[in-house]
Amino acid sequence: DRIGAMVARAAVGDTTDVDTLRRLGAENIDAAIVATGDNIAASVLTAMALGDLNVKEVYVKVVSVEHARVMQRLGVTETIFPERRTAIELATRLSGASLMNYTILGPDFSIQEMRVPDAWYGKSIRELKLRQDFNLTVVAVHDCLINKTHPVPDPAYLLKDSDTLLVAGTEAALARAAQVQ
């Protein structure tokens, strides 16, 4: 019931059984998400059954590195390890004083919200040469004092102590920027 409002079709059944999946029309779906909790055997059997039905994209929530390796060998589209992802995001956020929120978009690409370091106050985005020197793209600037967001800010925008930046870049580039005082 909870997920029914968010998807085109929701059903309950034994997903490890190819016949059940066939009755549910799994042969005609574009993508499937396998999230069987800690039941590794059920996720393996479900992924295999979906493969037998030629489901093009299969995303699987995994609970360990070994679980992910098994799924990759089965050829699933992507393994999702939420606990690991959350741990990485938290560790990254805690490692940089200016880092606030962090979202991983790919193997080596993320977006982070960061406080403007003291050294950047009063300087324009252009003057800081964030793209050239840090290989970062400023996606938006948010002035916390007046609660106003400037999406795709003008390069001439002067940064203030009340600003936060939404920046995109590689892990290394974001880590370097997070160390600026």
N, C-alpha and C positions, 0 to 999 in steps of 0.2 A: 504493500500500500504506500509506504513512504517514498519509494522510488518511482512509482507509477506515474506521478505527475511530471517527472523530469525526463522520461524516455518515451519513445514512440510505442514500445510494447514491453511490458514486464511479465515474467512468468515464474512459477515455482516448480521445480522438478529435479530429478536426478541427472545432473549435467554430465555425469561420467558415462551415461548410457547413450550411445549413438542413436538408438531408435527414439528415445525421448527427445533428443535434440532435433531429430528429423521431424517428429510430430509438431514441434514448436516452430518449425520453419527455419531452422538454423542454416540450411543450405542456401537460403535467399538473403542472408544478412551481409552487410559490408564489413562489420567489425563486431568483435565480442570482447567483453571484459571479464576476466576470470578472477574472482576474489573469494576464495574459499576459506578465509581465516588462516588458521595454522595447519589445516589439513593438506599437507603437501601431496599426498597420494591422490586426493580428489582433484587438485589443480593439475597434476600431471595427466591423469586420465581424461579430464575435461579438455585440456589443450590438445591431447592426441585425438579425441573425438571430433573436436572442431577442425583439426587438420584433415581428418578423414572426410569431413563434409566440405572441404575446400573453402573454408571461411578465410577470406583474404587477409584480414588484420585481426590478430589476437594479442590482447594486452593482458599481462598476468601480474597480479600482486604477489610478490615473493616475500618469504620470511627469513631467508638467509642467502649468503653468497652461493652456497652449494645448490640451493633451490633455483637461483637465477641461472647457474651454469646448466642445470638440467633443462630448463625452459629454453635457453639459447640453443642448446643442441637439438631441441624439438623444432626450432625455427620460428618461435613466436616473434611477433613484430617488436614488442618491447616488454621488458620486465620493469616493474615498478616496486621499489623498496622504500615505502613511506617512512619507516623508522630511520633508515640510513639517511635519506634525503633531509629529514628534519634535523637529525644530529649534525649533518654537515652544515646546514643553514645556521643552526644555533652556534656551532663552534666558530664559523666564519664571522657571525655577528658579534660574538664575544671577543674575538681577536682584534678587532679594530675599534678604537674609541669613537670614531665618527660613523661607524656602520650601524644602521637602524633596522631596516627590513631587507630581506635577501630572497630572491626567487631564482632558482636554477631553471634555465630554459633549454639547456643541452649539455653535452659532455664537458664543454669548456666555455660556456657562454651563460651569463647571468645578468639580471637587473638588480640593482640595489638602491635603497634609499639611504642617503647619508647626510649627516650634518655638514654644513659648510665649515671647513677647518679655518681657524683664526687667520692663517696665512693667506687665505683667499678673500677675506672681507674687503669690500670696496673695489674689487677687481672685476673686470668684465669676463664673460665666458670666453670671448675671443682672446683677451689678454692672457688668460691662463693656459691657452693652447692645449686643452684637455685631449683633443683628438690627436694632435701631433705628439705631445710629450707623454701622454698616458694611454693612448689608443682607446679613449672612452668617448661615448656619445651621450650628451645631456639630453634626456628625453623630456624632462619637465623640471621646473623649479616651483617649489611651494613655499609661499611666505606664511609661516605659522602665525605671525602676529595678526595679520588681517584675514587669515584663512582663504588665501587666493592662490590658485594654481595657474602657472604659465606653461601650457603645453608647448613643446618645441620652441623654447625661448629664443628671443632675439640675441644674437651673439654679443650685442652691446650691453645686455642686461648686467647691471652691477650687483654683485652678490652681497647679501647682508647677513648679520648674525642670526636673524630670524628665519633664514631660508634653509630649506632642505633640498637636496638634489636627487633626482631620479636619474641614475646613470646606467648605461649598458656597456658591457665589455667582457673580455676574457677574465678568467679567475686571477691570473697574474696581474693584469691591469687594475682590477678592482682592489686587490690586496695592496698594491703600491699606493693607490689613492687613499685607502683607509688609513695608511700610516702617516699621511701628511698631518702636521700639527696645526 
